[in-house]
Amino acid sequence: MNRRNVLVGLGTIVAGGGAALGTGAFSSVEANRTVSVTTSGDADALVAFNITSSLLEGSEGDNGEMIQFDLQDLNIGAITRFDGGFEITNNRENQGDTISLSIDDGDGNSITTMNASGEGDGMYFEYNDGDLTDINGNGGSVTLDVVFNLEGSSDTTTADTALPSTVAITADDSSGGSA
């Protein structure tokens, strides 16, 4: 056997071994990792909600995941207003980290209005200055009047159907950064 045949033989063995063992690439990997998620109360969260009217009693839900209004003393057949009753604050660190807000009845129907006393919705939030877009970070806020319109209600049953069971508040990053 000469030197050339030995080299060809070794090359064939290496090529065959590489084909048999593969390239080391893979198509999937599965690994278990732990993830920890913590939440903050409204005072420390990125967007804070605060009931600011002492007449509009409210509380956080059992786990702080919701705000509940105590509506036992609303007038049937009337519009009840809580001027400056609810505040939403942008607690993001930088003033340029702005948010835009939308508030709906849980079914996607907006329940915010500007200077619209006597709106037909059973509950809505009214704002007087500016709008709900580009609320500055680092403590920028918007104060809303909370209005319950039960003019068309004659008893508690019709009043309950006029009020939304859920209110969804959405804060979108309007600064182009990340929320």
C-alpha positions as CSV (number, residue, x, y, z in Angstrom):
1,M,0.0,0.0,0.0
2,N,1.4,3.4,-0.9
3,R,1.0,6.7,0.8
4,R,-1.7,7.9,-1.6
5,N,-4.0,5.0,-1.0
6,V,-3.6,5.4,2.8
7,L,-4.6,9.1,2.5
8,V,-7.6,8.3,0.3
9,G,-8.6,5.5,2.7
10,L,-8.4,7.8,5.7
11,G,-10.4,10.5,3.9
12,T,-13.1,8.0,3.0
13,I,-13.3,6.9,6.7
14,V,-13.5,10.5,7.9
15,A,-16.2,11.4,5.3
16,G,-18.2,8.3,6.1
17,G,-18.0,8.9,9.8
18,G,-19.1,12.5,9.3
19,A,-22.1,11.4,7.3
20,A,-23.0,8.8,9.9
21,L,-22.6,11.1,12.9
22,G,-24.3,14.1,11.3
23,T,-23.3,17.8,11.3
24,G,-24.3,18.6,14.9
25,A,-27.3,20.7,13.8
26,F,-30.7,20.0,15.3
27,S,-34.3,20.8,14.5
28,S,-35.8,21.3,18.0
29,V,-34.8,21.6,21.6
30,E,-37.1,21.3,24.6
31,A,-36.0,22.7,28.0
32,N,-37.9,23.5,31.1
33,R,-37.3,27.0,32.7
34,T,-39.0,28.7,35.5
35,V,-40.7,32.1,35.0
36,S,-41.6,34.5,37.7
37,V,-44.2,37.2,37.1
38,T,-45.0,39.9,39.7
39,T,-47.6,42.6,39.6
40,S,-47.8,45.9,41.3
41,G,-50.6,47.8,43.0
42,D,-51.9,50.8,41.1
43,A,-49.6,53.2,42.9
44,D,-46.5,51.5,41.6
45,A,-47.8,50.1,38.2
46,L,-47.0,51.7,34.8
47,V,-50.5,53.0,34.6
48,A,-52.3,53.9,37.9
49,F,-56.0,54.1,38.4
50,N,-57.4,56.2,41.3
51,I,-60.9,57.0,42.5
52,T,-60.6,60.6,43.5
53,S,-64.1,61.5,44.6
54,S,-64.9,60.7,48.2
55,L,-68.6,60.5,47.1
56,L,-67.8,57.8,44.6
57,E,-66.8,54.9,46.9
58,G,-64.8,52.2,45.4
59,S,-62.5,49.4,46.3
60,E,-60.0,47.1,44.6
61,G,-61.1,43.5,44.0
62,D,-59.9,40.7,46.2
63,N,-56.6,40.5,44.4
64,G,-56.3,44.1,43.3
65,E,-57.2,43.2,39.7
66,M,-60.3,45.4,39.5
67,I,-61.8,48.6,40.8
68,Q,-65.4,48.3,41.9
69,F,-67.7,51.3,42.3
70,D,-70.3,51.2,45.1
71,L,-73.4,52.3,43.3
72,Q,-76.1,51.6,45.9
73,D,-77.1,55.2,46.2
74,L,-77.5,56.2,42.5
75,N,-80.8,58.0,41.6
76,I,-83.1,56.0,39.3
77,G,-84.4,58.2,36.5
78,A,-81.6,60.7,36.8
79,I,-78.1,61.5,35.7
80,T,-75.6,61.3,38.6
81,R,-72.2,63.0,38.0
82,F,-69.0,62.6,40.0
83,D,-66.9,65.5,38.7
84,G,-63.2,64.7,38.8
85,G,-64.1,61.2,40.2
86,F,-61.5,59.1,38.4
87,E,-57.8,59.7,37.6
88,I,-55.5,57.7,35.3
89,T,-51.8,58.4,35.7
90,N,-48.9,57.4,33.5
91,N,-46.1,56.3,35.8
92,R,-43.6,55.4,33.1
93,E,-40.2,56.7,34.0
94,N,-39.6,59.2,31.2
95,Q,-41.8,62.1,30.4
96,G,-41.5,61.3,26.7
97,D,-43.0,57.8,27.2
98,T,-46.5,58.8,26.4
99,I,-49.7,56.7,26.4
100,S,-53.0,57.0,24.7
101,L,-56.1,55.8,26.5
102,S,-59.4,54.2,25.4
103,I,-62.2,53.1,27.6
104,D,-65.0,50.8,26.5
105,D,-67.9,48.8,27.9
106,G,-66.2,45.5,27.6
107,D,-67.9,44.9,24.2
108,G,-65.6,47.4,22.4
109,N,-68.1,50.3,22.5
110,S,-66.4,53.5,23.6
111,I,-67.8,55.1,26.8
112,T,-65.7,58.3,26.8
113,T,-66.9,61.6,25.6
114,M,-65.8,65.3,25.8
115,N,-68.3,67.7,27.4
116,A,-71.3,65.5,26.6
117,S,-73.7,65.8,29.5
118,G,-76.8,63.7,28.9
119,E,-75.1,61.0,26.8
120,G,-77.3,57.9,26.2
121,D,-74.9,55.4,27.7
122,G,-75.7,54.1,31.2
123,M,-72.2,55.0,32.3
124,Y,-69.5,57.0,30.7
125,F,-66.3,58.9,31.4
126,E,-66.2,62.6,30.5
127,Y,-63.1,64.7,30.1
128,N,-62.9,68.4,29.7
129,D,-59.4,69.3,28.7
130,G,-57.4,68.0,25.8
131,D,-58.0,64.4,24.9
132,L,-56.9,60.9,25.9
133,T,-53.8,60.8,23.7
134,D,-50.2,61.5,24.5
135,I,-50.4,61.5,28.3
136,N,-46.8,62.2,29.4
137,G,-44.9,59.7,31.5
138,N,-43.3,60.5,34.9
139,G,-46.7,61.4,36.5
140,G,-48.7,62.8,33.6
141,S,-52.4,62.2,34.2
142,V,-55.9,62.7,33.1
143,T,-58.9,63.3,35.4
144,L,-62.3,62.1,34.3
145,D,-65.8,62.8,35.4
146,V,-67.7,59.6,36.1
147,V,-71.3,59.9,34.9
148,F,-74.2,57.4,35.5
149,N,-77.1,58.1,33.2
150,L,-80.2,56.3,34.5
151,E,-82.7,58.7,33.1
152,G,-84.5,55.9,31.2
153,S,-84.6,53.6,34.2
154,S,-87.7,53.3,36.3
155,D,-86.4,50.6,38.8
156,T,-83.2,48.8,39.8
157,T,-83.7,46.1,37.2
158,T,-83.7,48.5,34.3
159,A,-80.9,50.4,35.9
160,D,-78.7,47.3,36.1
161,T,-79.2,46.6,32.4
162,A,-78.3,50.1,31.5
163,L,-74.9,49.9,33.3
164,P,-72.0,48.0,31.8
165,S,-70.9,45.0,33.8
166,T,-67.3,45.5,32.7
167,V,-65.3,48.5,31.8
168,A,-62.0,48.0,29.8
169,I,-59.3,50.6,30.0
170,T,-56.6,50.2,27.4
171,A,-53.3,52.2,27.5
172,D,-51.3,52.1,24.3
173,D,-47.8,53.3,23.9
174,S,-48.0,56.5,21.8
175,S,-44.4,57.5,22.1
176,G,-43.0,54.9,19.8
177,G,-41.1,53.3,22.6
178,S,-41.9,50.1,24.4
179,A,-44.5,49.9,27.2
